[in-house]
Amino acid sequence: MQDALTIDCVPPAVLEVVRRLQERGHQAWLVGGAVRDLLRAGRERPAEDWDIATSARPRQVMQTFEKVIPTGVKHGTVTVLSQGEPVEVTTFRGEGKYSDARRPDEVEFLEEVDDDLARRDFTMNAIAWDPFTGRMRDPFGGMRDLEAGVIRAVRDPLERFTEDGLRPMRAIRLACALELTIEEETLKAIPAAASSFRKVAVERVRQELEKILDARLPSSGFGLLAETGLASLVLPELAPLEENDWNRRLRAMDEVPPGNRPIRLAALLASSGERKQIESSHAPILRRLRFPKATISEVGLLVSVSNWREVDPCRPADLRRVLARVGADRVEAVAALWRALARGEAHGSAEETVERLCSALLEEAGRNPPLEAASLALTGKDVMRVLGLGAGPEVGQAISYLLDLVIEDPSRNRPETLKKALEGWRQA
């Protein structure tokens, strides 16, 4: 495993910072996620998030480099701009109490890297490597745990989790994303740390949730959230779900390829029920978790057409109404969602039906039918002229009426046909 750590894996900008600190007589080690990822995957998956731990005090770091951003001097962290790239450098430190369950109230700068590694969350993140000499420091058996595929807290897991309330969810996210297991005592400590987890800002929780959604099999992460009780804190709205319904949603998420976060969210939040009920169910959850408005809108559109059983593949008008609701550019996303929901069902008998439905939807989209007001053979001015109206809400109602007629039967999209329809609409 250690053979994966070679100096040519390290970005030149990072090496330059390590080199200059060591030339000044300071210790400088690469630590954290980048070292972990190199040990796990080597060159197969490039490491990111390069962090440097050093014996140099923040002021000494700032005196060593020309361009430095004092991002967290109080806690020993500065960002060095090396060859145009930001590189985070943190002084060896010990930490006091965490009143806010996020950052230590005070820190004590230390001289030795092993003492710094003792404050870190998991053993696999408590490994230090000197890329120039090849020396390693692994005082808590992180390499052994990586070999075994285990996530283990450094020393006392409950103490680690109460220091930073997000660490329990981070353990679950890492287990899901890296496809590892959580060591028994570490897993048991997660429910006991719920009071600290409740203090965590919702934005930080959402970021971890997004990373779980991006994993190959997000169901493993959501399953651990449920097992440890965190699901009732992260997604309390889904707590009343029956076990079969919860598991169906998790299976559906796994059926959506990674990189399609809105579709996976739609698979998680879609439910049976009346359309208005379905459309309104997702928004409060995503707003509470501070998802971007664009994501909430995208998920909402997909959730609104998630009940594929309402769509008859033999009725092209049904297909056009789906396309009109979500936009023809989302046809592939709708098909992916329908397939995932069908495959998520335990009996699996719906897959063939949904595949026919998806084919019919894609075929109808390929015909480029009129789906919006701009596609109508009459403009808004034409409508006002026919009805003898000025601008106002009634014109919008008339256009909606015409669009509904055309979606039902595109052959009606002719000026004379639409004018006659307007006359009948006005008389009604």
MOGI-V335803 format. One line per field, one symbol per residue. ss: DSSP state (~ for helix, > for strand, _ for the rest). Layout:
# MOGI-V335803
ss->???
This chain:
# MOGI-V335803
ss->_~~~__~~~__~~~~~~~~~~~~____>>>>_~~~~~~~~~~~~______>>>>___~~~~~~~___>>>>>~~~_>>>>>>__>>>>>>>_>>>___________>>>___~~~~~____>~~~__>>______>>____~~~~~~~_>>_>___~~~~~~~___~~~~~~~~~~~~__>>_~~~~~~~~~_~~~~____~~~~~~~~~~~~____~~~~~~~~~~~__~~~~_~~~____~~~~~~~~~~~~~_____~~~~~~~~~_____~~~~~~~_~~~~~~____~~~~~~~~~~~~___~~~_____~~~~~~~~~~~_~~~~~~~~~~~~~~~~~______~~~~~~~~~~~~~~~~______~~~____~~~~~~~~_____~~~~~~~~~~~~~~~~_~~~__~~~~~~~~~~~~~_
